Amino acid sequence: MSDVPTKILLDESEIPTQWYNVAADLPSPMPPPLGPEGKPVGPDALAAIFPPALIEQEVSTERWVPIPEAVREVYRLWRPTPLYRARRLEQALGTPARIYYKYEGASPAGSHKPNTAVAQAWYNREAGIRRLTTETGAGQWGSALALAGQLFGLDVRVYMVRVSYEQKPFRRSMIETWGAEVLPSPTDLTEAGRKVRAESPDSPGSLGIAISEAVEEAASRKDTNYALGSVLNHVLLHQTVIGLEARRQLERVGEYPDMVFAPCGGGSNFGGIAFPFFADKAAGREVRLVAVEPESCPTLTRGRYAYDFGDTVGLTPLLPMYTLGHDFVPPGIHAGGLRYHGDAPLVCHLYKEGLLEAVAVPQVATFEAGVLFARTEGIIPAPESNHAIRAVVDEALRCKALGEPKVLLFNLSGHGHFDMAAYDRYFNGELEDFAYPEEAIEAALDRLPRVAAG
Ligand SMILES: *Cc1c(COP(=O)(O)O)cnc(C)c1O
């Protein structure tokens, strides 16, 4: 196999011209989102905060959705991203498996998130919107949307969870460098923020509070919309450029994966790389698609399939998904992007139908795999990405034990250059594995809204 190049590159002209919509290939219809009274919410309910084109994509069952030329033009700044053959990692493991990874850390913001940020910014501008609000935890999504807003001339305001704002100043600096405004949440600019501050003046903030602030502002201003970085159907749709490119890159070297892996927080990069291969699976081809989640926030592997709120506070419509309960607070692991209580309804639906797989991995083992990866392949992965690497390493070792030369593909969703403090803690032996917090999850599941799902 030494005739296979290390880095499989596509030409800019080979950036996909259409996104793949997995909703066209579902084995059974998706249950709809529900309003507070348990009745399906129509697309109109979203019109206060999303532009018509994105609402249309949210409910579309068309298999292919054209990518606007202006969006492809921006994608050219970093797309197509490279697909690498991880030959040095394979050698270090002594595995007969062939390991490939798609590198989404090649984007300016260092993760896959700009793939959808750019599309969302463009559709909003086309709809006459001038400002976007959003929330961010550690700052990956906030920085991606700041970049996208800058490229299309939209003002962006990011409500950043206060504790991250104070502890992770460099993502905040990136957001400002790309011309967006970033505020520590809770603020006193919104009803939601003022309420929290009145009750606890020193509140460290939370993603739930930041979402409430961003949505409240977007809903109350005609020139302002809201943008979400994961979970929703249109976000997963935009991310399918990852898998569409990867499939073509593998085809170029005569390969097809036996298994595809990605870290799974809200499900957008997993859906992004896995869904185009799901299209082949739906057409009868054999391929295993594996979502990798933290053992401390085991949404798919230990959660319940139910209708639950998308946010902590209970402002969003009820979504049909695997959930740990909307007010479940996972332990403070370093993969901040994987601490979400639910998962994308599309991922959950296919998982429930037995068409996707999921594994949960403990934190320390993910850093062990990430450091092995950095020392063999060179790239220092984001802590989120280390989850996929752990699962791939485990599978490659299984292949070694069984003498199976499987082809394994994973999404390297981002680099870890802003997460070096977490690596320091790993090297100092300060990282912990958090036992599966069974009691906390049971308690949170007891507080699910009382609506039956599937
Ligand atoms: C946000 C993020 C994730 C998790 O989000 P998904 O929606 O599940 O993709 C994973 N990796 C990186 C690098 C991220 O920034």
Ligand as a Chemical Component Dictionary entry (heavy atoms), coordinates in Angstrom:
data_LIG
# 
_chem_comp.id                   LIG 
_chem_comp.type                 NON-POLYMER 
_chem_comp.pdbx_formal_charge   0 
_chem_comp.three_letter_code    LIG 
# 
loop_
_chem_comp_atom.comp_id 
_chem_comp_atom.atom_id 
_chem_comp_atom.alt_atom_id 
_chem_comp_atom.type_symbol 
_chem_comp_atom.charge 
_chem_comp_atom.model_Cartn_x 
_chem_comp_atom.model_Cartn_y 
_chem_comp_atom.model_Cartn_z 
_chem_comp_atom.pdbx_ordinal 
LIG C1 C1 C 0 -17.920 21.684 18.653 1  
LIG C2 C2 C 0 -16.934 20.627 18.381 2  
LIG C3 C3 C 0 -17.260 19.236 18.446 3  
LIG C4 C4 C 0 -18.618 18.730 18.863 4  
LIG O1 O1 O 0 -19.719 19.226 18.169 5  
LIG P1 P1 P 0 -20.555 18.363 17.133 6  
LIG O2 O2 O 0 -21.743 19.186 16.818 7  
LIG O3 O3 O 0 -20.901 17.058 17.783 8  
LIG O4 O4 O 0 -19.694 18.158 15.952 9  
LIG C5 C5 C 0 -16.293 18.313 18.128 10 
LIG N1 N1 N 0 -15.037 18.688 17.804 11 
LIG C6 C6 C 0 -14.678 19.992 17.751 12 
LIG C7 C7 C 0 -13.277 20.334 17.393 13 
LIG C8 C8 C 0 -15.613 21.002 18.034 14 
LIG O5 O5 O 0 -15.256 22.285 17.964 15 
# 
loop_
_chem_comp_bond.comp_id 
_chem_comp_bond.atom_id_1 
_chem_comp_bond.atom_id_2 
_chem_comp_bond.value_order 
_chem_comp_bond.pdbx_ordinal 
LIG C1 C2 SING 1  
LIG C2 C3 SING 2  
LIG C2 C8 DOUB 3  
LIG C3 C4 SING 4  
LIG C3 C5 DOUB 5  
LIG C4 O1 SING 6  
LIG O1 P1 SING 7  
LIG P1 O2 DOUB 8  
LIG P1 O3 SING 9  
LIG P1 O4 SING 10 
LIG C5 N1 SING 11 
LIG N1 C6 DOUB 12 
LIG C6 C7 SING 13 
LIG C6 C8 SING 14 
LIG C8 O5 SING 15 
# 
